[in-house]
Amino acid sequence: MTAPDDAAPNSHHVLPGHEVVLLLETDAHRGLSDASARERLEQFGPNALPEPRGAGLLLRILRQFHHPLIYVLLVAGAVTAALHEYIDSAVIFGVVLVNAVVGLIQESRAEAALQGLRAMVHTDATVVRDGREQVVASDELVPGDLVRVEAGDKVPADMRLLRETELRVDESALTGESGSVSKDEIVLPETTPVADRRNMAYSGTLVTSGGGVGVVVATGAETEIGEIHRLVGAAEVLDTPLTAKLAWFSKILTVGILALAAATFAIGLLRRQDAVETFTAAIALAVGAIPEGLPAAVTITLAIGVSRMARRKAVIRRLPAVETLGSTTIICTDKTGTLTENQMTVREIWTPDTTVEVSGSGYTPDGEIRHRDGTPAPVQANAALRWSLLAGAACNDASLTYDDERWDIAGDPTEAAMLVVAAKTGLTTDHVGVRLPRVSTIPFSSERQYMATAHGSDIDDRVVLVKGAVERVLDLCESEMHADGSRGPIDRGAVLRAADALAADGLRVLATAMRSPAGDADLTEDGLRGTLTLTGLQAMLDPPRAAATSAVAACHSAGITVKMITGDHARTAESIAGSVGVLDRDHSDRQMVLTGAQLSALAPEEFADAVDAADVFARVSPEQKLRLVEALQGRGHIVAMTGDGVNDAPALRQASIGVAMGRGGTEVAKDAADMILTDDDFATIEAAVEEGRGVFDNLTKFITWTLPTNIGEGLVILVAIALGTALPILPTQILWINMTTAVALGLMLAFEPKEAGIMTRPPRDPRQPLLTRALVGRILLVSSLLVAGSWALFEWEQAHGATLTEARTAALNLFVVVEAFYLFSCRSLTHSAWRIGPFTNRWLVVGVAVQAIAQLAITYLPVMNTVFQTAPLDVGVWLRIVGIAVLASLVVAAEKSVWARRETSRVH
Ligand code: ATP
């Protein structure tokens, strides 16, 4: 909604910033008061896009009828009515209706599952209220709020910019144009189109660099993106390459079957057979053979997979990722926060004269600094140590808080660890802030790998403090500091050896340096080079996550390679990789750790080989990540890649599955990703892969189960027509079988738990067809068993005195009972039904019970007898039905074990 506003809505770009502030009754520095923000929230409502309304109920119901099979049924229903077969006609129309309702329910459930995911990933915004900066959920923003954005953020509402520094925004979400545009605060002419309004930042666009402060002018549906949303009425897309392929497959099949049915009808007429009967046969053929439930079942199975993944903390943003996950061959993962806890504690500090150890754990600033022999190491006695601690505390954007008798941190854990160690010696941020106010900053970035700040109120006393990656900081240094405060020539070899030794223990090492007097107060990278004095190295412990080791091992046994890609030091990376099992120490013949520098020195033709062979990549820049993904994909790999920063977005987009961090990741990275980990944990990726494999298995199981019914029914009718005999099953009965078994039996396979060996087999080759030759063979076998069994029973019953109606009822029940038995076999594609425990999927048992009741009803209820032209059966018939079903199951079990044996001998 637009705020109290005399200007035309959406024209804040024509006013100077201070007028917009006045107009919105806010303050350019203090923002709104908490109370007025609350009032406005009441008045304007939450800053969220209205739920996509999607199509209306009527349209959705109508959409259920838009299906070739339904057209066939509608025509059949109409023709049957015209032929005065009113009961049949009513059954057909009834089925059409039931089908529509079931379709509607399934579709809504799948959509609800996907929509639920959105709520799991919410966005925060940094807002100034009552003069204090605070973080609020972005849907609490109101017009007039003062909002700060920085690189990596998603702009939370439409804002008129008041201040900015080198702000660049990617507006492709709004304008469709890729690349980022730069912003400033100047007033623009009224006619400036939205895409050129440089003094505005629009909701839903992404900040790629720089930062700025703006005043919110529109929220929720009133924003530009809200307008687009309203026009497009964005609905969830439930399509994936697989569903599209299957939909295409069933369409082609439908056309083929309809042609066959038409031919049947024509031949019947030519043979001068009864027109009604021939028509009925043609309809039966069409209805039986078209696998109408397939696309819906696939969507449902995918949706169930998505909710299972969400329960395991992996939120899928793009549905095709569910399929791709099961085929993943390589996972490229970050180190910090994904394989490790991202809970840093400084353990050792090296200075040119001595190394000290720090006690205490966590973020509580209690602990002591001692020499390695255990004697106390007073900070006053070592100037280099003092300066190192000062750099760690002052060149720092994190903060330590004490709340509810607990120490907590805000900001980067690496920086927090340096605050904690300084506080252990009495050097607190308040203290530093007063004595050494900061005057300028070069912020940390993953490319630069260091941070520099200039401090001091008095120009003569100014100091420059720097902290960052050892190699980078060394590049800037020209001297080192000794305990007595004197500066001497720097021994780079000794510094690098010390850093290596600390890193080899898995510690993250940051160098600290200073310059005093500060000289030029304007900090520039060039101005720093070769001017600093190295004061020390701080080494911090970041323990591996508890579940990381077992998750990496699980990936290895599933044939998935895990590669670590990190900005950290090579030795630290190597040590952590060794402890979680990423490094395979048995293959010491190849180079397993590569640094960014080594990567850039590689010739293009060597690149892919080297990247394929190495397991750990250290000091890698985000740009190199993109090349890594491309090289691995060039070798035919399906690559899942994690990332959290703005610059990781291209690599995340390129990866087969881009994985962003829900907690530590920027909005830009989340936007580029296919999947978001809500706990940032590597083990979650492994869990998602496992679920992805499960989804694929369940899809294959459903298809293997459902196709024989269609083929069997089609063949039974074809044979009857070819022989010119009575139909063993009538069209309405076929409709009954298809409708009831698809819902009561087939759908239950989607709830099938994952098979035991799911993570001990190699990844699925994405080029491999859904149905292997073995499965096609099994489908044909079961189809023939169904045809042979139902014909045999149909003929036998008639030969032994049964009426045509009774014989048909027997054939109908045989189809359903064989399918129910076969359902248990389909629970595993390789193992026998007994090996996985027949009752481990309770839904399946419920489904079979429901189906049994339905069969008893259609056989014995007089009204059903009339409607479906069935007749009660005596016990003998049931025994024969079950006998045939058992026999068929034994044949399938035998076939399965032959294949299983063949497969095993092929693998070994
Ligand atoms: P990963 O890619 O696994 O998350 P990382 O966190 O080490 O690893 P970056 O955040 O890019 O990757 O950091 C790269 C290097 O920059 C670190 O190894 C460290 O030496 C240095 N560094 C990290 N954070 C800071 C910081 N806040 N200030 C200064 N230097 C830092």
Residues whose N, C-alpha, C, O or C-beta is under 5 A from the ligand:
A	BS01	ATP	D334 K335 T336 D412 T414 E415 F444 S446 Q449 Y450 M451 K467 G468 A469 V470 V509 I565 T566 G567 D568 H569
